[in-house]
């Protein structure tokens, strides 16, 4: 259960990977990130509404722009006033959030968020596997859509009292263009990675990102990638070699809980006081019975093997993409048996 003063923005379960790089942001990026954090913190919604009402009293010209530009400094003055009046303690998360983050930030090339491993493009250049594909659910022109992109940078912002917020900086593909930016074929989604979008709004919370992979789309050309969504059924947080020892020992490391094991205890009651090592007569067994028993055990092994051949849901081969790439038409029938994750996109 969340503590009284605990804000979800400060309760991200993450572990960073790689060396920490200390840096500063440009003024525009710093203001953009600070606004994004405040605007995505549900616990301070009433203060956002309070400030919007004050801005509206000053006129309706550039209302949203003024609200975005002035709210961080307005909230800072407000929480300092409450603290001086004694109605707000310095360890309260409202006070911490209102004071804002340190201007000195920390960059990383890898991170584990809720058990999912992400790598920046820089980190992925020297690796066989690419973990930089991201999906974020959002709104464009009052319509809920999925934003697809690549992870460019991982930024850690430090607040007072040891509170931290982790931000992803991403390149977004222009999926708003239904013809030249995004194409669908059945349940397959293909994006044009040469057309960027929302270049002035590249930041999201690390916890808002889902992981996707991009596969070459040989039908549409070099600039097109097929989106392969993931379903992390079994997540293991295996530490990387370059991880800090202090991080590896942290109790806050993300993990996936296994299914509970039965606690039933089977007891063996020994009513006799006779020794368990007592000698017994050896009984002769007819050779024909041994031959029959051997065949029976062989049949049992065959039955158990068949139970695990091809019936495991995790071992099922999804041929959707193969059918798509091998077909000649753009509206081919897709195999009805495919991964449930591609059928059930979550809505905002």
Residue pairs with C-beta under 8 A, 6 or more apart in sequence:
2 8
2 11
5 91
5 92
5 93
5 94
6 93
7 41
7 43
7 93
7 94
7 97
8 41
8 42
8 43
9 37
9 40
9 41
9 43
9 97
9 165
9 205
10 93
10 96
10 97
10 159
10 163
10 164
10 165
12 113
12 164
12 165
12 166
12 205
12 206
12 207
13 113
13 114
13 252
13 254
14 111
14 112
14 113
14 114
14 166
14 206
14 207
14 254
15 111
15 112
15 237
15 243
15 247
15 250
15 252
15 253
15 254
16 108
16 110
16 111
16 154
16 156
16 247
17 108
17 109
17 110
17 111
17 112
17 117
17 119
17 240
17 242
17 243
18 108
18 109
18 110
18 123
18 240
18 242
19 108
19 109
19 242
20 106
20 107
20 108
21 106
21 107
21 108
22 104
22 105
22 106
22 107
23 104
23 105
23 106
23 107
24 103
24 104
24 105
25 33
25 103
25 105
25 155
29 203
30 103
31 69
31 72
32 201
32 203
33 155
33 157
33 167
33 203
34 72
34 100
34 101
35 68
35 71
35 72
36 167
36 203
36 204
36 205
37 97
37 101
37 157
37 165
37 167
37 205
38 44
38 48
38 71
38 72
38 75
38 97
39 48
39 68
40 205
40 208
41 97
43 93
43 94
44 75
44 94
44 97
47 75
47 78
48 71
51 67
51 70
51 71
51 74
51 75
52 63
52 67
54 74
55 63
55 66
55 67
55 70
56 63
58 66
72 100
75 97
75 98
76 98
76 99
76 100
78 98
79 88
79 94
79 95
79 97
79 98
79 99
80 98
80 99
82 88
82 95
83 89
83 90
83 95
88 94
88 95
89 95
90 161
91 161
93 163
96 159
96 160
96 161
96 163
97 159
99 159
99 160
100 159
101 157
101 158
101 159
101 165
102 157
102 158
102 159
104 158
105 155
105 156
105 157
105 158
106 155
106 156
106 158
107 153
107 154
107 155
107 156
108 120
108 154
108 156
109 119
109 120
109 122
109 123
109 154
110 117
110 118
110 119
110 120
110 123
110 154
110 240
111 117
111 118
111 154
111 166
111 206
112 118
112 237
112 253
112 254
113 166
113 206
113 207
113 209
113 254
114 207
114 254
115 232
115 235
115 237
115 254
115 255
115 256
116 211
116 232
116 235
116 254
117 131
118 131
118 132
118 134
118 151
118 154
118 168
118 206
118 209
118 211
119 127
119 130
119 131
119 132
119 151
120 132
120 151
120 152
120 153
120 154
121 132
121 150
121 151
121 152
123 132
124 130
124 131
124 132
130 213
130 214
131 211
132 150
132 151
133 148
133 149
133 150
133 151
133 211
133 212
133 213
133 214
133 227
134 148
134 149
134 150
134 151
134 168
134 170
134 204
134 209
134 210
134 211
134 212
135 146
135 147
135 148
135 209
135 210
135 211
135 212
135 227
135 229
136 146
136 147
136 149
136 170
136 204
136 208
136 209
136 210
137 144
137 145
137 146
137 147
137 208
137 210
137 346
137 347
137 348
138 144
138 145
138 146
138 147
138 348
139 145
139 348
140 176
141 176
144 347
144 348
145 175
145 176
146 175
146 345
147 172
147 175
147 197
147 198
148 172
148 173
148 175
148 191
148 212
148 227
149 170
149 171
149 172
149 173
150 170
150 171
150 193
151 168
151 169
151 170
151 209
152 169
152 170
152 171
152 202
153 168
153 169
154 166
154 167
154 168
154 169
154 206
155 166
155 167
155 168
155 169
156 164
156 165
156 166
156 167
157 164
157 165
157 166
157 167
158 164
159 165
165 205
166 205
166 206
166 207
167 203
167 204
167 205
167 206
168 203
168 204
168 205
168 206
168 208
168 209
169 202
169 203
170 202
170 203
170 204
170 209
171 196
171 202
172 196
172 197
172 198
172 199
172 202
173 181
173 182
173 191
173 192
173 193
173 195
173 196
173 197
174 180
174 181
174 182
174 192
174 195
174 196
174 197
175 181
175 182
175 191
175 197
176 182
176 197
177 192
177 195
180 192
180 195
181 191
181 192
181 195
181 197
182 189
182 190
182 191
182 192
183 189
183 190
183 220
183 224
184 190
185 324
185 330
185 331
185 332
185 334
186 320
186 324
186 331
186 332
186 333
186 334
187 320
187 334
187 338
187 342
187 343
188 226
188 227
188 320
188 321
188 324
188 334
189 226
189 227
190 217
190 219
190 220
190 224
190 225
190 226
190 227
191 214
191 224
191 225
191 227
192 220
192 223
192 224
193 214
193 223
193 224
193 225
194 223
195 223
210 229
210 230
211 230
211 232
212 227
212 228
212 229
212 230
213 227
213 228
213 230
214 225
214 226
214 227
214 228
215 225
215 226
215 228
215 321
216 222
216 225
216 226
217 224
217 225
217 226
218 325
219 324
219 325
219 330
226 321
226 324
228 321
229 341
229 342
230 341
231 339
231 340
231 341
232 256
233 314
234 256
234 314
235 254
235 255
235 256
236 256
237 253
237 254
237 255
239 247
239 248
247 253
270 276
310 316
316 337
318 335
318 338
318 339
319 335
319 338
320 334
320 335
320 338
320 339
320 342
323 332
323 334
323 335
324 332
324 334
